[in-house]
């Protein structure tokens, strides 16, 4: 009998032997049943699945990059549109301000002209009133002078002359 010299145990009780025997049996069973073929197929299938997942991830990444580029392009276009809208709004505001100043200036000029016209009309009316009052006073003065200084015979001759002059003017 073989005895382990170091420990003094027989060979069939050695733990290394009992680990080696099942391992050999397992490998013989695997080789005989074609388990390696199944394991290889399983590993190949797993490798194919991983490859498909990587391809899908790559495709999704490319789609994401395309979408990102599209969104960035749209954002840039939106910013450009916003800038052009702001520029147009500033231009319109300046044009409106210029037009408002021009309209205000024209309105002020019209009001000044209207005020001047009203003043001129008031002056003319005042002058006409002054002239009318002066004519009334002159007429009253002339009437008073005529009443006091003329004799009845002079009255008749003045009336005759006045009628004759009216006939000439009316004809």
C-alpha positions as CSV (number, residue, x, y, z in Angstrom):
1,X,0.0,0.0,0.0
2,X,1.0,3.5,-0.7
3,X,1.1,5.7,2.2
4,X,1.6,9.4,2.2
5,X,4.9,9.7,3.9
6,X,4.3,13.2,5.3
7,X,1.0,12.6,6.9
8,X,0.9,8.8,7.2
9,X,-2.5,8.4,5.4
10,X,-3.2,5.8,2.7
11,X,-3.4,6.9,-0.9
12,X,-7.2,6.4,-1.3
13,X,-7.8,8.9,1.5
14,X,-5.8,11.6,-0.1
15,X,-8.0,14.7,-0.9
16,X,-6.0,15.5,-4.0
17,X,-7.0,12.2,-5.5
18,X,-10.7,12.7,-4.8
19,X,-10.6,16.1,-6.5
20,X,-8.7,14.7,-9.5
21,X,-11.1,11.7,-10.0
22,X,-14.3,13.7,-10.4
23,X,-12.5,16.2,-12.6
24,X,-11.4,13.5,-14.9
25,X,-14.8,11.9,-14.9
26,X,-16.4,15.3,-15.6
27,X,-14.1,16.0,-18.6
28,X,-14.7,12.5,-20.0
29,X,-18.4,13.0,-19.7
30,X,-18.2,16.5,-21.4
31,X,-16.1,15.2,-24.2
32,X,-18.3,12.2,-24.7
33,X,-21.6,14.0,-24.7
34,X,-20.5,16.8,-26.9
35,X,-21.0,19.3,-24.2
36,X,-18.1,21.3,-25.6
37,X,-20.0,21.7,-28.8
38,X,-23.0,23.0,-26.8
39,X,-20.8,25.3,-24.8
40,X,-19.2,26.6,-28.0
41,X,-22.6,27.1,-29.6
42,X,-23.8,28.9,-26.5
43,X,-20.7,31.1,-26.4
44,X,-21.0,31.7,-30.2
45,X,-24.7,32.7,-29.7
46,X,-23.8,35.0,-26.8
47,X,-21.0,36.6,-28.9
48,X,-23.5,37.1,-31.8
49,X,-26.0,38.6,-29.4
50,X,-23.3,41.0,-28.0
51,X,-22.3,41.9,-31.6
52,X,-25.9,42.6,-32.5
53,X,-26.3,44.7,-29.4
54,X,-23.1,46.6,-30.2
55,X,-24.4,47.2,-33.8
56,X,-27.7,48.4,-32.4
57,X,-25.9,50.7,-30.0
58,X,-23.7,52.0,-32.8
59,X,-26.8,52.6,-35.0
60,X,-28.6,54.4,-32.1
61,X,-25.5,56.5,-31.5
62,X,-25.4,57.6,-35.2
63,X,-29.1,58.4,-35.0
64,X,-28.5,60.4,-31.9
65,X,-25.6,62.3,-33.5
66,X,-27.8,63.0,-36.6
67,X,-30.6,64.3,-34.4
68,X,-28.2,66.4,-32.4
69,X,-26.8,67.9,-35.6
70,X,-30.3,68.5,-36.8
71,X,-31.3,70.2,-33.5
72,X,-28.1,72.3,-33.5
73,X,-28.8,73.4,-37.1
74,X,-32.4,74.2,-36.2
75,X,-31.2,76.1,-33.1
76,X,-28.7,78.1,-35.2
77,X,-31.5,78.9,-37.8
78,X,-33.8,80.0,-34.9
79,X,-31.1,82.2,-33.5
80,X,-30.5,83.7,-36.9
81,X,-34.2,84.2,-37.4
82,X,-34.4,85.9,-33.9
83,X,-31.5,88.1,-34.8
84,X,-33.1,89.2,-38.1
85,X,-36.4,89.8,-36.3
86,X,-34.6,92.0,-33.7
87,X,-32.8,93.9,-36.5
88,X,-36.0,94.4,-38.4
89,X,-37.8,95.5,-35.2
90,X,-35.0,98.0,-34.5
91,X,-35.2,99.3,-38.1
92,X,-39.0,99.6,-37.9
93,X,-38.8,101.4,-34.6
94,X,-36.3,103.9,-36.0
95,X,-38.4,104.4,-39.0
96,X,-41.5,104.9,-36.8
97,X,-39.6,107.3,-34.6
98,X,-38.5,109.3,-37.6
99,X,-42.0,109.3,-39.1
100,X,-43.4,110.4,-35.7
101,X,-40.9,113.3,-35.5
102,X,-41.8,114.3,-39.0
103,X,-45.6,114.1,-38.3
104,X,-45.2,116.0,-35.0
105,X,-43.2,118.7,-36.9
106,X,-45.9,118.9,-39.6
107,X,-48.6,119.1,-37.0
108,X,-46.8,121.8,-35.1
109,X,-46.3,123.8,-38.3
110,X,-50.0,123.4,-39.2
111,X,-51.1,124.5,-35.7
112,X,-48.7,127.5,-35.9
113,X,-50.2,128.4,-39.4
114,X,-53.7,128.0,-38.0
115,X,-52.8,130.2,-35.0
116,X,-51.3,132.8,-37.3
117,X,-54.5,132.6,-39.5
118,X,-56.7,133.0,-36.5
119,X,-54.5,136.0,-35.4
120,X,-54.7,137.5,-38.9
121,X,-58.5,137.0,-38.9
122,X,-58.8,138.5,-35.5
123,X,-56.7,141.4,-36.6
124,X,-58.8,141.9,-39.7
125,X,-62.0,141.7,-37.7
126,X,-60.7,144.1,-35.1
127,X,-59.6,146.5,-37.9
128,X,-63.0,146.2,-39.6
129,X,-64.7,146.9,-36.3
130,X,-62.4,149.9,-35.7
131,X,-63.1,151.2,-39.2
132,X,-66.9,150.6,-38.8
133,X,-66.8,152.4,-35.4
134,X,-64.7,155.2,-37.0
135,X,-67.2,155.4,-39.9
136,X,-70.1,155.5,-37.5
137,X,-68.4,158.3,-35.5
138,X,-67.5,160.2,-38.7
139,X,-71.1,159.8,-39.9
140,X,-72.4,161.0,-36.5
141,X,-70.0,163.9,-36.6
142,X,-70.9,164.8,-40.2
143,X,-74.6,164.5,-39.4
144,X,-74.2,166.7,-36.3
145,X,-72.1,169.3,-38.4
146,X,-74.7,169.2,-41.2
147,X,-77.6,169.7,-38.8
148,X,-76.0,172.6,-37.1
149,X,-74.3,174.4,-40.0
150,X,-76.6,173.8,-43.1
151,X,-79.7,175.7,-43.9
152,X,-82.9,174.0,-45.2
153,X,-82.1,175.1,-48.8
154,X,-78.7,173.5,-48.6
155,X,-80.4,170.3,-47.5
156,X,-82.6,170.2,-50.6
157,X,-79.7,170.7,-52.9
158,X,-77.6,168.0,-51.2
159,X,-80.5,165.5,-51.5
160,X,-80.9,166.4,-55.2
161,X,-77.2,165.9,-55.8
162,X,-77.2,162.6,-53.8
163,X,-80.1,161.3,-55.9
164,X,-78.4,162.2,-59.1
165,X,-75.2,160.5,-58.1
166,X,-77.1,157.4,-57.1
167,X,-78.7,157.3,-60.5
168,X,-75.3,157.4,-62.2
169,X,-73.9,154.7,-60.0
170,X,-76.8,152.3,-60.4
171,X,-77.0,152.7,-64.2
